[in-house]
Structures are given as C-alpha cells and as structure tokens.
Amino acid sequence: MMTTSGNEEYDQICADLKHIRDWDTVLTKWKQTISYRKNRLFNLDLTLHQILDEWPLYKYSKAPELVDIDYNDSFPGNGLNFSNWNHLCTIASDLFEQRIKDPQTKQLKSRVFGKKDALNIDNFNIYTMMLLHAVSLPTHKKYTISDSQNAFTVSVNQSSEVDQAIAEKRKQCLEDNSTLQPFVIVVGDEFNFKNFYVTLDGIKYSFHSYMEAIQYCYKLMFVLNLKYPDECTNVWIFVQKYLFNTVPVINTLINDINNWTSSK
C-alpha cells in the first residue's frame, strides 16, 4: 500500500481490512475510513488494479454493501428514481416512435412493444434501456448504436457463457488499448432473461433484477471514480441525471420525457 503522511492510523486500518473476516467488523472499519479512502481515490488517480489491490474486499460477493456505504456518504438518499423510470416506461412507445431514426432499432422497438403484455418487468426494462441507445446516441461517430448497447449491457444465453463474454470484452479492450469498465450482463433467451450480473475486472456480482444491476453498476463507477465507457457515455449521463438526479444533464431528452402528455 502507498502510505500517506499523517494518516498512519487509517493506513493501518485499511491494511487490517485485508485480513478481517468478521463482516460486522469490516462494515465498522469501512465506515471509519470513508473520507480517507475517498481522498486517496480522487487525489492519487489510482488505476482499477491499484484500487483492487489496496481494497480487495471489492472482490467479495458482499462488496455491494461497501459500495452502498460510500455512495450514500456522498449522495445520501440518492438511489435510483423509480418514479422517473416508471414514467419513462409509460411513455416509451410514443417517445421512441418519434425519436428513433435507425431502421434496425425501429424494428426492435416494434417487436418489443408488440410483445409488451407478454414481457415480464425485467425484460421490458432491458429492452427499454437498450432502445435508449438509439435516442441518446454515442458521442463519437466511430461508435454505432450496437457498440453503445454492448458496452452497457451484454446478453448471453446461459450462465456458463458469462466468463467467456467477459474474456471477449477484455480482449477487445486490449486490442483497443482501452480500460474495461464495469458493465451489466443478462442471461437468458431473447425476451426471457432471468439472471443479472455486474462485472468489474472479471469479478461478478449477482442481482435479483436488471434495474438493481444498473443501480449497482452506476454506483460502482461513482465510488471508484471510474470513467463511463466511451461507447455509451451519453446513456450513462442520462441515467445519472434522470434516474439519479445528479448533474451533468442531457436536457433535450429529459425535457421531452418530463413534458410528455397523453395527447401526444
């Protein structure tokens, strides 16, 4: 661990955290070091590998509890705004009909909303989020809507394919000389996804729903001071502003959603 002058006590607590196995003790000491760890993350410009080396507890299955502690310290009471999401889902068909221009995505939109009544909530949420990538387009022209979607959420047919999907993403990042950022993985057949994961540098965290996975992926990037993937930056900024009510803002899309009326 790189030590910081004058913080020997917190250096030692963080060193101890690597070996403590009693989870209640971990939570207590984690809370004691919030400001210290946050200062190191934001001021020392640590790489993801350095972060995981200093705080290997992020590799544990219970890591979402630790991320929640840190996120809630910075943004108390600022969880995913399900009221906003539900409003978006209510007007999504008309909104997408007006704003989606890409022919292939238009076809997907027709298929999704043609099956809407047969879809469970997770599958409808997945496709609604995927269709947003055709509305909040990639910033860089070299990226396609598909690039944006795949950087945000990867789908596989079986759980046994999850590790291979992560390996392929890692290989692509090496070829592009880019950093593999956290992303969501959904498992199942088309319109029948049942398992949801967030992956961080090959580490997998399992969640009960797609939106729960989205919420953790977002919080993880904030807490670890990670950069949004270039391919889908605009969608993550939309999530940041519209679903978590934090700046910056993509005003035009959000205004369209907020001002939508049933008469349109």
BELHU-V235576 format. One record per backbone hydrogen bond with DSSP energy under -0.5 kcal/mol. CO is the residue of the C=O (numbers start at 0). NH is the residue of the N-H. E is the energy in kcal/mol with one decimal. If there is no record, write none. Layout:
# BELHU-V235576
CO;NH;E, CO;NH;E
This chain:
# BELHU-V235576
0;2;-0.6, 3;6;-2.1, 6;10;-2.7, 7;11;-2.3, 8;12;-2.0, 9;13;-2.5, 10;14;-2.0, 11;15;-2.6, 12;16;-1.9, 13;17;-0.6, 14;17;-0.9, 15;18;-2.2, 15;19;-1.3, 20;22;-0.6, 21;25;-2.1, 22;26;-2.6, 23;27;-1.9, 24;28;-2.5, 25;29;-2.6, 26;30;-2.0, 27;31;-1.6, 28;32;-1.0, 29;32;-0.5, 30;33;-1.2, 32;36;-2.9, 33;37;-2.6, 34;38;-2.2, 35;39;-1.9, 36;40;-2.5, 37;41;-2.3, 38;42;-2.2, 39;43;-2.0, 40;45;-0.5, 46;50;-2.4, 47;51;-2.5, 48;52;-1.7, 49;53;-2.5, 50;54;-2.7, 54;57;-2.0, 55;58;-2.2, 56;59;-1.6, 59;62;-1.7, 61;64;-1.8, 61;65;-0.7, 62;65;-0.7, 62;66;-2.3, 63;67;-2.2, 64;68;-1.8, 65;69;-2.0, 66;70;-2.9, 67;71;-2.9, 68;72;-1.3, 69;73;-1.3, 70;74;-3.1, 74;77;-2.1, 76;78;-0.9, 79;81;-1.3, 80;84;-2.0, 81;85;-2.8, 82;86;-1.9, 83;87;-2.4, 84;88;-2.5, 85;89;-1.8, 86;90;-1.7, 87;91;-0.7, 90;94;-2.5, 91;95;-3.2, 92;96;-2.0, 93;97;-1.7, 94;98;-2.1, 95;99;-2.5, 101;105;-2.2, 102;106;-1.9, 103;107;-1.8, 104;108;-2.6, 105;109;-2.1, 106;110;-2.1, 107;111;-2.7, 108;112;-2.5, 109;113;-1.4, 110;114;-1.1, 111;114;-0.7, 114;117;-1.9, 114;118;-0.9, 115;118;-1.1, 119;123;-2.2, 120;124;-2.4, 121;125;-2.5, 122;126;-2.0, 123;127;-2.3, 124;128;-2.5, 125;129;-2.3, 126;130;-2.3, 127;131;-1.2, 129;132;-1.1, 130;133;-1.6, 131;134;-1.2, 131;135;-3.2, 134;136;-1.0, 139;142;-1.7, 143;147;-2.1, 144;148;-2.6, 145;149;-2.6, 146;150;-1.6, 147;151;-1.0, 148;151;-0.5, 148;152;-3.0, 151;183;-2.1, 153;185;-2.6, 155;187;-2.6, 157;160;-1.9, 158;161;-1.6, 160;164;-2.1, 161;165;-2.1, 162;166;-2.4, 163;167;-2.4, 164;168;-1.9, 165;169;-2.5, 166;170;-2.4, 167;171;-2.2, 168;172;-2.2, 169;173;-2.1, 170;174;-2.2, 171;175;-2.0, 172;176;-0.7, 172;177;-2.8, 173;176;-0.6, 178;180;-0.8, 182;198;-2.4, 183;153;-2.8, 184;196;-2.8, 185;155;-2.3, 186;193;-3.0, 186;194;-1.5, 188;191;-2.8, 191;188;-1.0, 194;186;-2.4, 195;206;-2.7, 196;184;-2.6, 197;204;-2.6, 198;182;-1.2, 199;202;-2.3, 202;199;-2.3, 204;197;-2.1, 206;195;-0.8, 208;212;-1.6, 209;213;-2.4, 210;214;-2.4, 211;215;-2.0, 212;216;-2.7, 213;217;-2.4, 214;218;-2.3, 215;219;-2.8, 216;220;-1.8, 217;221;-1.7, 218;222;-3.0, 219;223;-2.3, 220;225;-2.8, 221;224;-0.9, 228;231;-0.8, 229;232;-0.9, 231;235;-2.0, 232;236;-2.4, 233;237;-2.1, 234;238;-2.6, 235;239;-2.7, 236;240;-2.4, 237;241;-3.1, 237;242;-0.6, 238;242;-1.5, 238;243;-1.0, 239;245;-2.1, 240;244;-0.9, 242;80;-3.5, 248;250;-0.7, 249;253;-1.6, 250;254;-3.0, 251;255;-2.1, 252;256;-2.0, 253;257;-2.9, 254;258;-2.4, 255;259;-0.6, 256;259;-0.8, 260;263;-1.7
